[in-house]
Each structure stands twice: as C-alpha cells, then as structure tokens.
Amino acid sequence: MVNDVERSVWVLTCGAASGERGTSALCSLRVKMNVGVAHSEVNPNTRVMNSRGMWLTYALGVSMLHVVLLSIPFFSVPVAWTLTNVIHNLACSPSGYFLASFYTKYDLTHFILNTTSLLTVLIPKMPQLHGVRIFGINKY
C-alpha cells in the first residue's frame, strides 16, 4: 500500500530574512499532498492480460466457448449468446454483455438474465464496496 509520503511532493521554499549580523536565508520544507494520484504499480490481477499473446488467447477462448454452445442442437442462437455471456461473467469480467443483448434482440427473458449477470459482476467492483464482506465471504 502506498503511504502519504510516497504520494506527496516536497516543496522547499527559501526566503531572505534580516538578522542582527546581516541577511540569512530561511528555508522551510513543507509537504504538498497530491491525494488521489495513481501510483505506478501495475495491479497484479490484471498484469497477465498484458502478457504476450494473451489477448489473442482470450478472444479465441471466448469464441470457442460460443462455438461449442452453438453446436449443442437444442440451444438457439439467443440461448447460446446468453450462456456465453453468463459463463464469461462467472469466469472473467463483464465484457460480452452488449453482444449478448444485441444477438438476443433484447428479448426480455435474455435481457433480464444478461443484466442480472452483469450487475452481479459489476456491483462488487465498485469502490464503495472495497473491503466490504457480505455474509462473511472472503473473511479469512
């Protein structure tokens, strides 16, 4: 965790003051806080996404999941898109929502499932919920 000293700017101000024997320089050191300034450390949870070839692997993985779901005979295209979105949200992050909503033609049932899945992934990531443990999950 970055403490306040690492996020601050040290300002040295010097001025002349007249003393008994002449002028002397008075210097003071004050700290100017830059609260909310991002540090340069990379989040270790997202560092893997910037590794070589990861975006191609990620896109191919999601595409393969969707093709596998489309190959199941009793799944329609909207059901396959909704399942792709829900499985992707459970495993990773909520980026398949717009495609799933578009390809299901905003059908009410699929839209509710996709939106519920999106919200269950996005709400815990809000800054207001940082460190909050609901029902004791991840307490230890």
N, C-alpha and C positions, 0 to 999 in steps of 0.2 A: 504494500500500500504506500502511496506517495504521501509524505507528510507536507505540512505547510512550508517548511523551509525550502524543500525542493521545488515548490511551485511559486516561489516568490522571487522578486527582483530586488537586489540590494542596491540602494542608491546612496552614493557618497556625496555629501554636499559640503563644500568648504567656503568659508567667508572670512573676511578680514575684520579683526576687532582691535581697537586701540587699547593698549595696556600701558602700564607705567613706563616701561622701557621702550616703547615703540609699538609697532603693529605686529600682531601674531596671527597666525592662521588658525581658525577654529574649524574643526571638521566634525561632522556628525554623521553617523551611519543610521539610516532608517530603512525599514523594510516596507516595500510596497507590495501588497498582496495581489496576486492575479488569481482570484478564486474562479474555479470552473475551467481553467485552462487544461486542455488534454495533455497527458504525458505521452512520451514517445514509445512506450512499451506496447507491443502487439499483444492482443488478447490471445492467450494460448488455445482457447477453444476455437478460434477462427483462423489460427495460423495454418492449419492443414489445408484450408481452402485456397491458399496462395501457393501451395507447392506445385511443382512441375507436373502438368498433365491432369491435375485434379478436376478442373472444370470440365474437361472432355469426358473423364470417367464419370463424373457426376451426371452430366447430361445423358450419357449413354445408359447409365443405370436407371434413371427415371424413365427413359424411353423404353428400355427393355421391360421394366415393370408394367408399363402401359400396354405394350405389345402382348405380353403374357396375359394380362387381364382381358384384352380384346380377343384373344384366341380361345377363351372359355366360351363355349357355344351359347349358354343361356344368359350371358351378360350382354345387355345392349350397350351401345356406344355411350349414352349418358351414365349408365351404371359403372362402366369401366373408367370413365373420367372421374366420377365421384370417388370411386375406390382408390384410384391413383392419387388423388388429392388427399384423401384421409390417411392413406398409408404413408404418403410423403410427409404429411404434417406430424404423424406419430414418430417418424424416424428422424426427421431433419427440421426443416423450417417451412413457414407458410408461403412458398412462392408459386405453387401450382394452382392457387385459388381462382385467378382470373381466367385461365384456360379452362378449368373445370366448369366454371359458371357459364362461359361462352358456349362450350360444346354441349352443355346440357340444356341450352336455350333458356336458361334462367327458369327452369321448371321449379315449382315451389318446393317440392319434396327434396330435390337435389340441392336447391339453393339453401334450404334450411340446414341440411346435413353439412354442406361445404362451409357455410358461415359459422356453424357451431364448432366445426373442426378448426377453422381459422381462429376463432376467438379463444378456444382452449389453449392454443399455442401462443397467441399474441399477448393476452392479458398477463400471464406470469412474467413476461419480459418487460413489463412497464417499470419505470424507475421507482414508482410509489410502492411496488411490491418487493423491492430489493431487501433481502434478509427476512422477509415475512414467511413464516412456515404455517401453512394451512393444514389443520388436522395433524400436526406434528410430522408431516412428511419431510424427509431430509433433515431431521433434527440432529442426528449424530453423524 
